[in-house]
Amino acid sequence: MNTSLSPSPTPNLVGDFTSERFNAHLASLPSSVPAWWIDRKRSAYSVFASLPMPPRTDESWRFSSREHLTLSGFSSSSAVSGGSTKASSIQIEDTAAQLTFTDGRLTGRTPLAAGPASSGIIVATILEGLTTHSELLRKHFMAQPQKLGSEKFAALHTAFIPDGAFIYVPRGVELKSPIVVTHASTGAGSAVFPHTLVIAEENSKVTVVDVFVTADGDSSPKPANPAVSFDAFACGANDLYAGHGATLTYVAAQLWSYNTLSFQLNSTLVRRDARVQSLNLHLGGKQARHESLSQLQAPGALSEMLAITVASGDQEFDQRTLQIHQAPNTKSDLLYKNALLDTAKTIFSGLIVVDPDAQKTDAYQSNRNLMLSDSADANSLPGLEIQANDVRCTHGATTSQVDPAQLFYLESRGITPVVARELLVFGFFEEVLNRLENEKLHAVLIKLIELHFRSAFNQPKH
């Protein structure tokens, strides 16, 4: 296998992800990976090397902070010293199976019980899937177009991903307990490329939980270190496919440590009468960009896109979404809620696109921001692009402060101001969390928010 590649003509645009490093990555792959996987990586690296960093004039990066965006100083480790991270401190009860990746390599596994395994469900690594189910991965891995501004980072992800999670649920099979995938980073200059691919075939049902953590396990804001823009870099992606009549629930808890630069690119494809519910919890990272593309490709398709963000310190969360209705009688429902403290910043830019043949589309998009500080900054850019004439599409954005009357009511009953504010924030988030059917997952997310929220309030202000 020839793994050589000519040096990039524009090395200044690729940071430390040079052609030499890419060639070393290719050489580290098992000899069993198919040729198409290598070809796709080569093609992706060429795209990555040819694209500039997002220019300031790019509308898809409007309001984003770009001055510290750099790919220099990060390395993708080739070996892992051990799988011991605080990822294990996140306890989710009654799971069907678990995979743990540390710096992109499998470091832990709880396999499926014999019963679910006999039904044909696959919970494997991508490297394993490339050997046993190559054509499935070829069809679904990063197969959807990147349209939300991070094409360069999507190409970087494809070029350098060492491994990831591959989950397949056959036709008509229902898995009652969630599958949990933990993606851990050892931090300290590391670059990780987490990936989860979920294929739910016709009339199947599955819940998948992604957890993103760093070894120190602390996502709360820290005093700024002027010597370091970012300590770690995460460039993740996932592919969610729901076949006809399938029900797929996806939950992601982003708990990267502070001083992490994070990109997460989500792609969802929904077929006839299928339903996909995705809920993303954003707590970690200093600068985190999340892009989510949902395509409704057949009548009866339903996509529910949910997100909760607690932004504190000088964190920046940049959220870009695209709901594309490509067939009649489809429905999408987006609800993103942000709570902002200190000098934190959030950006939401969402677009609903209705194709000419997508009559009877029912689409909804809402971004709501709760300001807990006069210095925080929330930016919202909802949008519609409708090419059919018989649709119902609504969108909106709100930004508001905590209601002083509600605070006064709680404090008048002996509740401290901090706890009163916390109660109001949790009430604000419950509209999103209550959509989760799994009560145990609901409780886990509540706990994560609670810990982060209290930590943020206890941080020294600077």
N, C-alpha and C positions, 0 to 999 in steps of 0.2 A: 504494500500500500504506500503510495507516494503521499507524504504529508507535508511536502515543502510548499512554501508560498513566498512570492517575491515580497521584499520589504515594502511597506506602505510608502507611497510618495508623499504623504502628509502626516508624518509621525506626530507633529505638534497637535493634531486633532484627536489623537487616540490616547493621550496620557501615557500610562504605563502598560496599556494593553497593546503592545507592539506586535508586529508580525512574528517576531522571534518567540514571544511568549505564546502567541496563538499556535505556532508550530509545535512548541513544547506541549501545549494542551492536547493537540491532536495525537501526538506521540504517546501520551499517557493513557489514551483510551484503549479498552480491551480490543483485541483483534477480532472479536466476535461481532462487533457492531457492523450493521450493514453499510454498504457503500453509499446509499442515499443519505444516511445520517451525516457522513463525512462531507458529502457534496453540499448538503444544506448548510452545514457549518461554514464551509468555505465561502459559499455565496453570502451568508449573513455577515461574515467578517469583511468581505469586500464592501457590502453596503455600509457597515459601521465605519469603515475607514474612509469611505467616500463622502459621508454626510458630515457637515459641520456641526458644532454644538449649536443648539437652538439660538437663532439670532434674536436680538432684542425686539425687532420689528415683527416677529412671528406672533400672530393674533392668538394662537393656541397657547402662548406662554404669557399672555397679558396678565399683569399684576404679579407674576412670579419673580422671586429674587434669583437672579442669575449670576451675581457677582462672585459667589463662592463655588459655583458649579465647576468642578474639575475632576478628572479621572486619574490624576497623578497621585502616586503614593499608596495605591491600594494593590494588594496582591491576592491572587487566588491560590490558597495553599493546596499542595498536592497530597498532603498526608494529615491525618488527624490524630492527635495524641490520645484522645479519649472522648467518650460521649458524655462525660459528666458536666452538665450545665444545669442552671436553675430552671431549664425547661421542664424538668420533672416536677417542679414545685406547683405547676398548674395541673390541678387534679380534675379530670373529667370522669365522672363515674359511668360505669356500665358502657364501655366502648366495645365495638365489635372487633376492632383491630387497630394497631398503632404502628406508625413508622416514625423514626427519629433520624434526621439528617443533621450532621454537624459540619459546617463549612462545605456543604454539598455532598458529603459522603454518608452513606448509611451507617449509623452507629447504634441503632436499637430497633427492635421489631417485636411486636406482639401479634402473632399470626391469627388469622380467622379460626374460629372453632370448626370442628369437622363438619358440622351441619351446613353452615353458610358456604364453606369451601366446596362442599360437594354440589352445591347449586350452580357452580361455575363462576362465582364472584372472584375477581382477581384483585388482590392488594399487593402490589409489587413495586419494584423500582423501575425507573425508565430504562436503565441498562438491562434489567431482566426482561422487560417488555420488548426491547429491541431484538432480543433473541427469540422470544416465544410468540410475540404478536406484532411483528414488525409492520405489517400493513395497516393495522389499527392506529399505531402511532404515526405512521406516515400520513394517514388521512387527517388526523386531528391535531397533532402537535403544532402549535403556532401557525395554524392553517388560516386563521382569519386575518384580514388586513389591519394594519395598525393605522389609525386615522386621527389620533388625538394629540399628536405632537411629539411623541417620544419614539419615533421610528428608529432613531440612532440607538437608543437604549434597548429597544426590542431586538435589534440586530445583534447588539453586544451580548444580550442574554442568550440568544440562540447559538452564537459562536462559542461561548465559554461555559455553558451549562455542563457540569460534570455528571449530574444525575438528578433524580427527582422522584416524585410519587406518580404511580400509574394505577388508577382504580377503574375497574370495569365491572358493571352490573348487567348480567344478561337479561334478555327479554322476560318480562313477567315476574322477576324476582324482587322481593321486598326485604330490605335489611332494616330492622327496627332500631338498632343501636348505631350511634355515629362511628365513623372511621376518623381517627385523629392523626394528623400529620404534623410533626413538630420540625420546624426549620430553625436551626440554631447557628449563630455566628460566634466565633471566638473573639470577635472585635479586634482592636489594636491593629488597624491597617488592613484588615481582611476584606476581601470582596466575595460576596456570596451571590448565587444565582438560583434561588429556590423556585421550584416549579411543581405544580400539582395538575395533573390531567385526569379529568373525571368523564367517563363515558357511561351514561345511563341509557340503556337500550329501551325499546318500546315497552310501555306499561310497567316499568320497573320503578323502584323507590329507594332513595338512599340519602343519607346526610353525611357530609364531609366537613371536618373542621381543620382549618390550617392555623397553626400557632407560630408566630415569628418572634424569636427571643435572642438576646445576646447573653454571653456567658455570665456577665455580672448581674443579669436579671433585673436591672433597675432602669426603667424608662422615664423616671421623673426628671424634670429639668435640673440642670446644675449651673453654677456660675460659669459665665462664658470664659473659655480659654482662648485668648486672642492669638496664641501661637498655632492653634490647630483649627482648621475649618470643620473638618469631619474626621472622626477616628475610624469609622468603618463605612463600607459601601454595600448596599443591598440592591440588587437588580432582579426582581422576581416577576413571575408571570404565572397565569393559570389558564387552562382551557376547560370550559364546562360545556358538555353536550348532553341535551335531553332529547331522546328520540320520541316518537309519537306516543302520547299518553303518559310519558314518564314524569315523575316528581323528584326533583333534585333540590336539596337544601344545602347551601354552602355558607359556612360561617368562617370568617377570618379575624383573628385577634393579632393586631400588629403591635408588638411590645418591644421593638428594637430599643437598644439603649440610647440614651441621649447622646448627641454628637454623631449620630448615624445619618448618612444621606441615603434616602430610600426611594426607590421606584417600584411600583407594583402595577402590573398591567393585566387587567382581567378581560377575558373574552368569553361571552356566553352565546350559545346558539340554541334556539328553542324551536322544536318541531310541532306538528299538529297536536292540539289538545294537551300539550305538555306544560308543566309549570316549573319554573326555576325561581327560587327565593335565595338571594344572596344578602348577607349582612356583614358589613366590614366595620370592625371596631378599630379606631385609630387612636393610639395613645403615645407611641414611642417615636424616636427620631427627632432630629433637630430640624431637618427639612425633608418632608415626605410628599411625594407626588403619587397620586393614585388615579389611574385611568381605567374606566370601565365601559366596555362596549357590549351592548346586548342586541342581538339580531333575532327578530321574530319572523320565522320563515314560512309558517303554514297556519291556516285558520285554527282558531282556538288556542293559540300559543299565549302564554302568560309569563311575563317577567316582572319580578318584584325586586327592586334594587333599594337596599337599605344601608344606611351608614350612620355611625355615631362617632363623633370626634370630641375629645377633650384636649384643647390646645392651651398650654400654659408656658410660663417662662418666655423665651423668645422663639418658640417653635413656630414652624410654618407648615401648614397642611394645604396642599394644592390638589383639588379634586376636579377631574374632567370626565364627563359622562356623555354617552351617545346611545340613544334608544332608536333603533331602526326598525320600522314596521314595513315588512316586505310582502305581506299577504293580507287579505281581508279578514275582519273579525278577530283581530289580535288585541291584546291588552298589555300595557306596561304601566308600572306604578313605582315611581321613584320618590323616596323620602330620605333626605340627608339632614341630620341635625348636628349642630356644632355648639359647644359651650367654650367660651374663650375667656381666659384669665390673663393677667399681667400685660405683657406687650405682644402676646401671641397674634398670629395672623392666619386667616383661612381664605381660601379662594375656591369658589365653586363656579364652574362653567359647564352647563348642561344643554344638550340639544336633542329635541325630538324630531326625527325625520320620518315622514309618511310618504311612501312611494305612491305613484299614480294608481296602481291597482289595489292599494291597501284600504279599500272602503270599509266603513264601519269600525275603523280603528278607535280604540279607547285608550288614551294616553294621559298620564298625569306626572307632573314633576314639581317637587317642592324642596326648597332649601331654607331651613330656619336656623337662625343664629341667636344664641342667648349670650349677651355681653355681660361679663362679670367684672369688667374693668373698663375704665374710661380710655385706657391706652391701647386696648386691643383693636384689631382691624379685621373686619369681615367684608369680603367682596363677593358679590353674586352676579352671575351672568346667565340667567336661564334663556332658552331660545326655542323657537319652533320653525320647522321648514316643512310645510304641508303641501303636497301635490295632488291630494284627492279632495273631493267636495262633500263627502258624507262622513264626517269624522267628529269625534269629541276629544279635543286636546286642550288641556289646561296646564298652566305652569305659573310659578310664583316664587317669591323669595321674601323673607321677613327678617328683620334684625331688631331686637328689642332688649331692654334691660330687665332685670328681675323686678317684679312688681313690688314696690315699697309697701303697699297695703298688705300683701300676702306675708312679707317679711315681718311686718309689725304684728300681724295676727299671731304668727308662730312665736315670736319673741315675747309677746304678752302672756303666753302660756308657759313661760319658763324655759323655752328652748333657746340655746345660745345662738348668736348670730351666725357662727360658722356652720353649725348643724342645720339651722333653718335654711341657709343658702343651699346646703347639700341636699336637703329634702326637696327643695324646689327644682334643683337640677335633675334629680332622679325622676321627679314627676314629669319633667320636660322630656326625658329620654324614654319613659315608659311606653309612649305611643309606638316607638320603634320596637322596643324589646318585647312588647306583648304580642307581636306578630309571630314570634318564635313559638312553634308548637312544643318543642322539647323543653320542659320546665327545668331540667338539670342544666342545660346549656344556658338558659335564661339566668339561673342563679350564678353560674360561673362568670358570665359577662358582668353582672351586677357587682360581683366581688372585685373583679379587675378594675372596673370604673371607680369603685369606692376607694380602693387602695391608691390608685393614681391620683384621684381627686384630693384625698387627704394629704398625700405626699406633696402635691403641688402647693397646697395651702401652707404646709409647714416649711417650705423652702425659704431660705433667706432671700429677701428681695434685693435686687441690685439694679 
